[in-house]
Amino acid sequence: MKKNIRIVLLGELILFAAVFLFLIFMGNWGLSSIAWFVDLPSFILIAAILIPGMWIMGEWKDFIKAFSVGVRPYGLLELKNIIEAVGAAQKLTIYGALFAIIISGVLLLGRLDDMAVIGANLAVCLLSGFYAAIIEFFLLPLKINAERKMNEEMDFGDD
């Protein structure tokens, strides 16, 4: 059965949003608690590592192609390059998150004298890891889809 990767990603987005909202409402925190999960500087820091890193390594074009595997035909070499590009994106996401967590942690430790802000600052530290997990949640199907297509191409080539 052929699956359009864009439909898979949309399905994952819906699944993620449903689970997230379910947990928010089951905890009786209300919709206002959604704002606790928004930290634009952490997200920007991860993106500032991911996007330029992909561009500098020359993997950006192959990474973008990952969103159309299964929609457009690609040869074995292109699929291999796409898999490597998505793998690089996964690693850069983790490194960006670790970088953001370390920066946030150092800033938190520098303000230990103000006990009123420790909880909020610690939450900001953890959000970078949360964002990395969300990004990985969407990168994994891209890689699996490209690997599946490459295996199909190799199997088709043997016939």
NUDO-23522 format. One record per residue: x, y, z of N, C-alpha, C, O in turn. Coordinates in nm, 4 decimals, padded with zeros to 6 digits. Each point is the difference from the previous one (the first is absolute). Layout:
BEGIN
       n.xx       n.yy       n.zz      ca.xx      ca.yy      ca.zz       c.xx       c.yy       c.zz       o.xx       o.yy       o.zz
          X          Y          Z          X          Y          Z          X          Y          Z          X          Y          Z
...
***
This chain:
BEGIN
       n.xx       n.yy       n.zz      ca.xx      ca.yy      ca.zz       c.xx       c.yy       c.zz       o.xx       o.yy       o.zz
    00.0846   -00.1175    00.0000   -00.0846    00.1175    00.0000    00.0895    00.1243    00.0000    00.0877    00.0149    00.0851
   -00.1113    00.0725   -00.1807    00.0784    00.1225   -00.0082   -00.0587    00.1040    00.0950   -00.1208    00.0233    00.0042
    00.2103    00.0374    00.0709   -00.0421    00.1038    00.0935    00.0668    00.1297   -00.0406    00.1205    00.0043   -00.0247
   -00.1985    00.0998    00.0182    00.0535    00.1321   -00.0275    00.0594    00.0539    00.1300   -00.0693    00.0093    00.1014
    00.1974    00.0259   -00.1049    00.0686    00.0444    00.1213   -00.0645    00.1253    00.0580    00.0020    00.0209    00.1213
   -00.0577    00.0602   -00.2058   -00.0653    00.1223    00.0493   -00.1229   -00.0335    00.0829   -00.0282    00.0667    00.0995
   -00.0453   -00.1705   -00.1403   -00.1167   -00.0448    00.0775    00.0463   -00.0595    00.1329   -00.0627    00.0214    00.1037
    00.1733   -00.0963   -00.1077    00.0543   -00.0587    00.1226    00.0393    00.1108    00.0979   -00.0316   -00.0082    00.1186
    00.1005    00.1116   -00.1677    00.0412    00.1103    00.0867   -00.1201    00.0758    00.0556    00.0003    00.0408    00.1161
   -00.1022   -00.0222   -00.1983   -00.1223    00.0646    00.0482   -00.0668   -00.0855    00.1071   -00.0474    00.0521    00.1010
    00.0437   -00.1821   -00.1227   -00.0560   -00.0911    00.1004    00.0769    00.0051    00.1307   -00.0592   -00.0031    00.1079
    00.1933    00.0110   -00.1179    00.0801    00.0111    00.1214   -00.0251    00.1317    00.0717   -00.0040    00.0046    00.1230
   -00.0127    00.1017   -00.1992   -00.0298    00.1300    00.0606   -00.1320   -00.0054    00.0750   -00.0105    00.0513    00.1115
   -00.0892   -00.1124   -00.1711   -00.1312   -00.0126    00.0647    00.0119   -00.0879    00.1247   -00.0568    00.0323    00.1044
    00.1306   -00.1432   -00.1151    00.0206   -00.0884    00.1149    00.0706    00.0736    00.1124   -00.0419   -00.0079    00.1155
    00.1478    00.0790   -00.1480    00.0749    00.0732    00.1015   -00.0887    00.1042    00.0685   -00.0007    00.0106    00.1226
   -00.0740    00.0662   -00.2027   -00.0875    00.1035    00.0564   -00.1079   -00.0619    00.0879   -00.0320    00.0538    00.1060
   -00.0243   -00.1663   -00.1490   -00.1055   -00.0653    00.0780    00.0540   -00.0503    00.1346   -00.0635    00.0192    00.1036
    00.1800   -00.0831   -00.1057    00.0582   -00.0507    00.1247    00.0374    00.1158    00.0917   -00.0246   -00.0052    00.1205
    00.0835    00.1086   -00.1771    00.0398    00.1176    00.0772   -00.1216    00.0648    00.0664    00.0023    00.0275    00.1199
   -00.1077   -00.0030   -00.1970   -00.1201    00.0620    00.0560   -00.0689   -00.0917    00.1016   -00.0537    00.0472    00.1002
    00.0556   -00.1783   -00.1267   -00.0578   -00.0948    00.0949    00.0710    00.0096    00.1349   -00.0641    00.0043    00.1050
    00.1975   -00.0010   -00.1093    00.0762    00.0090    00.1247   -00.0233    00.1334    00.0712   -00.0063    00.0052    00.1228
   -00.0063    00.1007   -00.1996   -00.0253    00.1318    00.0596   -00.1359   -00.0002    00.0716   -00.0113    00.0472    00.1131
   -00.0908   -00.1003   -00.1797   -00.1336    00.0020    00.0595   -00.0171   -00.1023    00.1111   -00.0749    00.0238    00.0948
    00.1433   -00.1375   -00.1049   -00.0105   -00.0997    00.1056    00.0703    00.0477    00.1273   -00.0355   -00.0429    00.1098
    00.1334    00.1300   -00.1234    00.0698    00.0524    00.1161   -00.0724    00.1173    00.0635    00.0466    00.0547    00.0999
   -00.1604   -00.0153   -00.1570   -00.0793    00.1124    00.0504    00.0809    00.1300    00.0077   -00.0220    00.0822    00.0890
    00.1150   -00.0647   -00.1823    00.0777    00.1228   -00.0018   -00.0655    00.1065   -00.0858    00.0252    00.1189    00.0195
   -00.1083   -00.1587   -00.1136   -00.0699    00.0953   -00.0848    00.0839    00.0461   -00.1179    00.1194   -00.0286   -00.0089
   -00.1843    00.0999   -00.0806    00.0659    00.0456   -00.1220    00.1120    00.1001    00.0262    00.0930    00.0109   -00.0800
   -00.1007    00.0611    00.1895    00.1039    00.0992    00.0283    00.1365   -00.0657    00.0215    00.1030    00.0653   -00.0172
   -00.1008   -00.1940    00.0545    00.1269   -00.0678    00.0228    00.0737   -00.0304   -00.1305    00.1187   -00.0325    00.0031
   -00.1858    00.0422   -00.1161    00.0668   -00.0212   -00.1285    00.1113    00.1025   -00.0185    00.1024   -00.0301   -00.0613
   -00.1213    00.1489    00.1130    00.1023    00.1041   -00.0107    00.1285   -00.0388    00.0724    00.1066    00.0529   -00.0316
   -00.1146   -00.1436    00.1275    00.1198   -00.0449    00.0711    00.0958   -00.0736   -00.0935    00.1201   -00.0071    00.0259
   -00.1743   -00.0473   -00.1346    00.0799   -00.0801   -00.0927    00.0558    00.0817   -00.1160    00.0549   -00.0560   -00.0948
   -00.0686    00.1860    00.1019    00.0481    00.0861   -00.1082    00.1195    00.0803    00.0495   -00.0105    00.0805    00.0925
    00.1233   -00.1046   -00.1562    00.1203    00.0775    00.0270    00.0693    00.0230   -00.1333    00.0780   -00.0835   -00.0459
   -00.1067    00.1957   -00.0147    00.0507    00.0308   -00.1329    00.1527    00.0011   -00.0068    00.0544   -00.0522   -00.0973
    00.0180    00.1084    00.1945    00.1467   -00.0028   -00.0099    00.0583   -00.1419   -00.0072    00.0960   -00.0232   -00.0734
   -00.1522   -00.0704    00.1475    00.0496   -00.1381   -00.0063   -00.0226   -00.0593   -00.1380    00.0887   -00.0645   -00.0558
   -00.2059    00.0861    00.0017   -00.0305   -00.0521   -00.1341    00.0880    00.0656   -00.1057    00.0495   -00.0670   -00.0907
   -00.0303    00.1972    00.1025    00.0850    00.0717   -00.0957    00.1438   -00.0502    00.0080    00.0665   -00.0135   -00.1027
   -00.0182   -00.0141    00.2228    00.1361   -00.0498    00.0156    00.0169   -00.1364   -00.0673    00.1016   -00.0246   -00.0650
   -00.1990   -00.0628    00.0800    00.0065   -00.1305   -00.0671   -00.0032    00.0196   -00.1515    00.0785   -00.0614   -00.0723
   -00.1689    00.1464    00.0243   -00.0087    00.0261   -00.1443    00.1266    00.0667   -00.0522    00.0404   -00.0237   -00.1139
    00.0227    00.1074    00.1973    00.1224    00.0692   -00.0410    00.1179   -00.0965   -00.0102    00.0990    00.0314   -00.0660
   -00.1072   -00.1455    00.1284    00.1018   -00.1039   -00.0156   -00.0376   -00.0913   -00.1166    00.0854   -00.0357   -00.0811
   -00.2121   -00.0016    00.0727   -00.0462   -00.0966   -00.0993    00.0081    00.0534   -00.1432    00.0653   -00.0609   -00.0847
   -00.1292    00.1712    00.0576   -00.0117    00.0476   -00.1385    00.1342    00.0427   -00.0590    00.0360   -00.0480   -00.1075
    00.0399    00.1367    00.1735    00.1307    00.0335   -00.0583    00.0947   -00.1198   -00.0047    00.0806   -00.0113   -00.0923
   -00.0897   -00.0780    00.1907    00.0838   -00.1197   -00.0002   -00.0269   -00.0871   -00.1212    00.0932   -00.0499   -00.0630
   -00.2196    00.0315    00.0303   -00.0365   -00.0776   -00.1185    00.0489    00.0692   -00.1269    00.0486   -00.0648   -00.0926
   -00.0619    00.1943    00.0896    00.0413    00.0768   -00.1175    00.1518   -00.0046   -00.0170    00.0493   -00.0185   -00.1112
    00.0247    00.0352    00.2205    00.1471   -00.0015   -00.0053    00.0506   -00.1373   -00.0448    00.0958   -00.0083   -00.0769
   -00.1587   -00.0987    00.1239    00.0423   -00.1348   -00.0382   -00.0436   -00.0365   -00.1413    00.0423   -00.1027   -00.0531
   -00.1261    00.1851   -00.0081   -00.0487   -00.0298   -00.1340   -00.1113   -00.1030   -00.0026   -00.0244   -00.0624   -00.1033
   -00.0427    00.0441    00.2142   -00.1050   -00.1014    00.0125   -00.1412    00.0586   -00.0116   -00.0976   -00.0751    00.0005
    00.0854    00.2060   -00.0107   -00.1310    00.0640    00.0050   -00.0913   -00.0472   -00.1126   -00.1160   -00.0330    00.0250
    00.1662    00.0291   -00.1493   -00.0841   -00.0394   -00.1139   -00.0479   -00.1445    00.0142   -00.1157   -00.0311   -00.0283
    00.2065   -00.0572    00.0727   -00.0411   -00.1389    00.0194   -00.0988   -00.0131    00.1149   -00.0898   -00.0841   -00.0048
    00.1055    00.1665    00.1080   -00.0943   -00.0022    00.1109   -00.1402    00.0411   -00.0468   -00.0991   -00.0618    00.0386
    00.0915    00.1648   -00.1205   -00.1300    00.0450   -00.0524   -00.0633   -00.1086   -00.0874   -00.1220   -00.0164   -00.0004
    00.2054   -00.0578   -00.0737   -00.0525   -00.1087   -00.0829   -00.0665   -00.1081    00.0836   -00.0866   -00.0715   -00.0503
    00.1251    00.0580    00.1769   -00.0570   -00.1037    00.0862   -00.1508    00.0154    00.0151   -00.0703   -00.0976    00.0260
    00.0208    00.2192   -00.0421   -00.1436    00.0243    00.0140   -00.0788   -00.0430   -00.1239   -00.1231    00.0016    00.0014
    00.1930   -00.0398   -00.1081   -00.0704   -00.0427   -00.1205    00.0363   -00.1423   -00.0420   -00.0335   -00.0423   -00.1107
    00.1026   -00.0328    00.1991    00.0276   -00.1405   -00.0295   -00.1331   -00.0749    00.0004   -00.0785    00.0109    00.0942
    00.0552   -00.0853   -00.1984   -00.1275   -00.0701   -00.0153   -00.0967    00.0776   -00.0860   -00.0920   -00.0578   -00.0579
    00.1115    00.1887    00.0487   -00.0822    00.0840   -00.0865    00.0694    00.0126   -00.1360   -00.0632   -00.0080   -00.1053
    00.1954    00.0279    00.1111    00.0818    00.0075   -00.1206    00.0965   -00.1185   -00.0008    00.0422   -00.0457    00.1062
   -00.0070   -00.0045   -00.2244    00.0959   -00.1115   -00.0043    00.1435    00.0491    00.0186    00.0391    00.1036   -00.0539
    00.0381   -00.1794    00.1306    00.1415    00.0296    00.0219    00.0803   -00.1267   -00.0231   -00.0477   -00.1105    00.0258
    00.1692    00.1268   -00.0744    00.0901   -00.1119   -00.0200    00.0659   -00.0406    00.1307   -00.0173    00.0655    00.1028
    00.0935   -00.1753   -00.1080    00.0641   -00.0519    00.1205    00.0970    00.0999    00.0617    00.0008    00.0190    00.1217
    00.0806    00.0448   -00.2048    00.0968    00.0962    00.0519   -00.0699    00.1186    00.0662    00.0424    00.0464    00.1059
   -00.1488    00.0022   -00.1681   -00.0756    00.1116    00.0593   -00.0627   -00.0419    00.1328    00.0020    00.0763    00.0965
   -00.0571   -00.1962   -00.0915   -00.0605   -00.0488    00.1241    00.1045   -00.0152    00.1096   -00.0265    00.0321    00.1158
    00.1447   -00.0807   -00.1511    00.1079   -00.0108    00.0976    00.0384    00.1373    00.0526    00.0215    00.0166    00.1201
   -00.0125    00.0821   -00.2087    00.0326    00.1366    00.0415   -00.1102    00.0596    00.0878    00.0289    00.0735    00.0944
   -00.1532   -00.1043   -00.1249   -00.1130    00.0486    00.0801    00.0064   -00.0604    00.1407   -00.0200    00.0703    00.0990
    00.0478   -00.2002   -00.0908    00.0103   -00.0663    00.1304    00.1121    00.0626    00.0820   -00.0168    00.0249    00.1194
    00.1299    00.0005   -00.1821    00.1117    00.0635    00.0704   -00.0356    00.1419    00.0445    00.0389    00.0431    00.1085
   -00.1127    00.0287   -00.1922   -00.0389    00.1373    00.0355   -00.0950    00.0006    00.1193    00.0140    00.0836    00.0893
   -00.1089   -00.1740   -00.0865   -00.0928   -00.0063    00.1135    00.0748   -00.0434    00.1261   -00.0273    00.0504    00.1090
    00.1210   -00.1435   -00.1237    00.0821   -00.0397    00.1149    00.0811    00.1169    00.0543    00.0137    00.0161    00.1213
    00.0403    00.0656   -00.2123    00.0735    00.1196    00.0433   -00.0929    00.0976    00.0707    00.0392    00.0619    00.0988
   -00.1616   -00.0475   -00.1481   -00.0971    00.0887    00.0651   -00.0337   -00.0496    00.1399   -00.0144    00.0795    00.0928
    00.0020   -00.2112   -00.0778   -00.0278   -00.0563    00.1317    00.1126    00.0319    00.0979   -00.0247    00.0402    00.1137
    00.1474   -00.0583   -00.1588    00.1141    00.0268    00.0880    00.0126    00.1480    00.0324    00.0254    00.0370    00.1146
   -00.0430    00.0471   -00.2149    00.0094    00.1444    00.0244   -00.1090    00.0477    00.0954    00.0225    00.0911    00.0798
   -00.1398   -00.1520   -00.0878   -00.1086    00.0350    00.0917    00.0394   -00.0324    00.1438   -00.0210    00.0807    00.0906
    00.0779   -00.1987   -00.0707    00.0430   -00.0401    00.1341    00.1106    00.0917    00.0497   -00.0030    00.0442    00.1149
    00.1017   -00.0150   -00.2014    00.1095    00.0885    00.0408   -00.0510    00.1407    00.0300    00.0460    00.0634    00.0950
   -00.1395   -00.0145   -00.1743   -00.0579    00.1318    00.0256   -00.0733    00.0040    00.1324    00.0098    00.0976    00.0745
   -00.0837   -00.2043   -00.0451   -00.0724   -00.0065    00.1275    00.0965   -00.0070    00.1173   -00.0205    00.0666    00.1015
    00.1255   -00.1467   -00.1148    00.0987   -00.0080    00.1077    00.0675    00.1347    00.0224    00.0235    00.0407    00.1138
    00.0069    00.0269   -00.2217    00.0592    00.1330    00.0089   -00.0940    00.0953    00.0749    00.0435    00.0733    00.0888
   -00.1718   -00.0747   -00.1249   -00.0978    00.0865    00.0660   -00.0185   -00.0384    00.1465   -00.0130    00.0876    00.0855
    00.0115   -00.2172   -00.0557   -00.0155   -00.0447    00.1388    00.1187    00.0445    00.0837   -00.0169    00.0466    00.1127
    00.1370   -00.0608   -00.1676    00.1192    00.0407    00.0745    00.0013    00.1506    00.0233    00.0308    00.0454    00.1102
   -00.0640    00.0319   -00.2127   -00.0047    00.1457    00.0173   -00.1037    00.0369    00.1049    00.0276    00.0815    00.0881
   -00.1464   -00.1400   -00.0962   -00.1049    00.0293    00.0979    00.0417   -00.0433    00.1397   -00.0266    00.0701    00.0977
    00.0919   -00.1854   -00.0880    00.0449   -00.0483    00.1302    00.1042    00.0908    00.0624   -00.0047    00.0267    00.1201
    00.0982    00.0206   -00.1998    00.1015    00.0916    00.0512   -00.0650    00.1301    00.0472    00.0338    00.0526    00.1060
   -00.1268   -00.0018   -00.1857   -00.0698    00.1221    00.0406   -00.0819   -00.0222    00.1268   -00.0088    00.0889    00.0847
   -00.0505   -00.2064   -00.0713   -00.0767   -00.0337    00.1206    00.0927   -00.0053    00.1209   -00.0313    00.0559    00.1051
    00.1437   -00.1221   -00.1197    00.0929   -00.0119    00.1124    00.0600    00.1350    00.0379    00.0389    00.0207    00.1150
   -00.0316    00.0695   -00.2094    00.0509    00.1336    00.0298   -00.0967    00.0853    00.0802    00.0374    00.1048    00.0527
   -00.1635   -00.1504   -00.0437   -00.1005    00.0773    00.0739   -00.0592   -00.0797    00.1151   -00.1179    00.0168    00.0311
    00.1941   -00.1011    00.0315   -00.0498   -00.0800    00.1113   -00.0346    00.0839    00.1224   -00.0709   -00.0470    00.0890
    00.1192    00.1690   -00.0835   -00.0308    00.0856    00.1138   -00.1456    00.0457    00.0001   -00.0525    00.0379    00.1047
   -00.0132   -00.0408   -00.2198   -00.1401    00.0413   -00.0111   -00.0876   -00.1253   -00.0097   -00.0245   -00.0506   -00.1095
   -00.0220    00.0014    00.2232   -00.0759   -00.1248    00.0048   -00.1348    00.0082   -00.0712   -00.0565   -00.1034   -00.0358
    00.0047    00.2221    00.0149   -00.1317    00.0149   -00.0623    00.0015   -00.0370   -00.1480   -00.1046   -00.0339   -00.0554
    00.2194    00.0396   -00.0092    00.0045   -00.0251   -00.1445    00.0577   -00.1371   -00.0356    00.0104   -00.0330   -00.1181
    00.0268   -00.0463    00.2166    00.0624   -00.1299   -00.0289   -00.0959   -00.0921   -00.0751    00.0403   -00.0642   -00.0970
   -00.1636    00.0567    00.1390   -00.0968   -00.0893   -00.0658   -00.0231    00.0369   -00.1449    00.0028   -00.0868   -00.0873
   -00.0255    00.2136    00.0605   -00.0233    00.0443   -00.1375    00.1244   -00.0208   -00.0860   -00.0110   -00.0424   -00.1150
    00.1284    00.0716    00.1693    00.1232   -00.0175   -00.0768    00.0304   -00.1477   -00.0253    00.0517   -00.0354   -00.1060
   -00.0829   -00.0494    00.2011    00.0203   -00.1430   -00.0191   -00.0953   -00.0537   -00.1071    00.0375   -00.0864   -00.0793
   -00.1587    00.1370    00.0774   -00.0954   -00.0388   -00.1041    00.0519    00.0379   -00.1380   -00.0145   -00.0768   -00.0951
    00.0743    00.1939    00.0837    00.0570    00.0434   -00.1278    00.1137   -00.0937   -00.0407    00.0141   -00.0315   -00.1181
    00.0663   -00.0129    00.2133    00.1069   -00.0971   -00.0293   -00.0576   -00.1264   -00.0632    00.0541   -00.0516   -00.0978
   -00.1620    00.0031    00.1532   -00.0585   -00.1257   -00.0472   -00.0713    00.0141   -00.1342   -00.0127   -00.0978   -00.0737
   -00.0336    00.2174    00.0415   -00.0747    00.0183   -00.1242    00.0845   -00.0272   -00.1240   -00.0535   -00.0454   -00.1012
    00.1822    00.0715    00.1061    00.0853   -00.0295   -00.1153    00.0008   -00.1493   -00.0300   -00.0068   -00.0395   -00.1164
    00.0148   -00.0425    00.2179   -00.0083   -00.1444   -00.0192   -00.1364   -00.0423   -00.0518   -00.0108   -00.0906   -00.0827
   -00.0924    00.1561    00.1314   -00.1365   -00.0271   -00.0476   -00.0129    00.0329   -00.1481   -00.0583   -00.0773   -00.0760
    00.1123    00.1915    00.0350   -00.0058    00.0387   -00.1414    00.0790   -00.0973   -00.0864   -00.0429   -00.0335   -00.1104
    00.1583   -00.0126    00.1595    00.0792   -00.0975   -00.0755   -00.0779   -00.1303   -00.0178    00.0047   -00.0616   -00.1064
   -00.0760    00.0203    00.2107   -00.0804   -00.1221   -00.0093   -00.1123    00.0169   -00.1022   -00.0299   -00.0931   -00.0749
   -00.0318    00.2098    00.0712   -00.1063    00.0256   -00.0982    00.0568   -00.0032   -00.1416   -00.0584   -00.0612   -00.0894
    00.1724    00.1274    00.0692    00.0604    00.0017   -00.1334    00.0392   -00.1411   -00.0417   -00.0220   -00.0392   -00.1146
    00.0794   -00.0369    00.2060    00.0366   -00.1386   -00.0301   -00.1232   -00.0840   -00.0319    00.0058   -00.0907   -00.0830
   -00.1164    00.1209    00.1488   -00.1267   -00.0687   -00.0237   -00.0412    00.0121   -00.1462   -00.0641   -00.0901   -00.0540
    00.1005    00.2013   -00.0106   -00.0332    00.0210   -00.1405    00.1131   -00.0423   -00.0943   -00.0267   -00.0315   -00.1160
    00.1501    00.0300    00.1617    00.1114   -00.0396   -00.0861    00.0076   -00.1516   -00.0168    00.0382   -00.0487   -00.1064
   -00.0738   -00.0251    00.2093    00.0094   -00.1460   -00.0064   -00.0820   -00.0599   -00.1143    00.0523   -00.0848   -00.0723
   -00.1784    00.1247    00.0523   -00.0753   -00.0561   -00.1138    00.0603    00.0375   -00.1349   -00.0095   -00.0771   -00.0955
    00.0714    00.1945    00.0866    00.0648    00.0381   -00.1255    00.1121   -00.0974   -00.0332    00.0140   -00.0442   -00.1141
    00.0653    00.0117    00.2150    00.1122   -00.0914   -00.0214   -00.0500   -00.1411   -00.0306    00.0509   -00.0656   -00.0909
   -00.1491    00.0197    00.1655   -00.0541   -00.1344   -00.0215   -00.0623   -00.0108   -00.1385    00.0168   -00.1015   -00.0676
   -00.0878    00.2039    00.0252   -00.0623   -00.0004   -00.1316    00.1059   -00.0075   -00.1100   -00.0149   -00.0766   -00.0952
    00.1216    00.1554    00.1078    00.1061   -00.0026   -00.1004    00.0718   -00.1347   -00.0009    00.0343   -00.0513   -00.1065
   -00.0115   -00.0064    00.2248    00.0632   -00.1321    00.0057   -00.0887   -00.1060   -00.0639    00.0494   -00.0885   -00.0700
   -00.1799    00.0970    00.0935   -00.0939   -00.0955   -00.0591    00.0009    00.0119   -00.1527    00.0001   -00.1006   -00.0710
    00.0004    00.2245    00.0217    00.0023    00.0208   -00.1452    00.1303   -00.0504   -00.0601    00.0004   -00.0561   -00.1096
    00.1104    00.0756    00.1808    00.1279   -00.0485   -00.0494   -00.0001   -00.1534   -00.0056    00.0502   -00.0585   -00.0960
   -00.1060   -00.0057    00.1974   -00.0104   -00.1460   -00.0010   -00.0886   -00.0488   -00.1140    00.0301   -00.1013   -00.0632
   -00.1387    00.1725    00.0366   -00.0868   -00.0361   -00.1119    00.0732    00.0147   -00.1325   -00.0135   -00.0845   -00.0885
    00.0913    00.1923    00.0746    00.0779    00.0216   -00.1224    00.1027   -00.1104   -00.0184    00.0196   -00.0487   -00.1114
    00.0462    00.0089    00.2194    00.1009   -00.1061   -00.0082   -00.0654   -00.1329   -00.0335    00.0545   -00.0782   -00.0779
   -00.1727    00.0515    00.1368   -00.0725   -00.1232   -00.0277   -00.0499   -00.0012   -00.1433    00.0046   -00.1032   -00.0671
   -00.0527    00.2184    00.0197   -00.0510    00.0111   -00.1370    00.1134   -00.0186   -00.0994   -00.0199   -00.0563   -00.1076
    00.1396    00.1038    00.1438    00.1156   -00.0121   -00.0880    00.0469   -00.1443   -00.0141    00.0621   -00.0352   -00.1003
   -00.0912   -00.0494    00.2005    00.0416   -00.1398   -00.0042   -00.0895   -00.0842   -00.0892    00.0420   -00.1061   -00.0461
   -00.1646    00.1511    00.0205   -00.0953   -00.0804   -00.0809    00.0299    00.0003   -00.1444   -00.0715   -00.0630   -00.0780
***
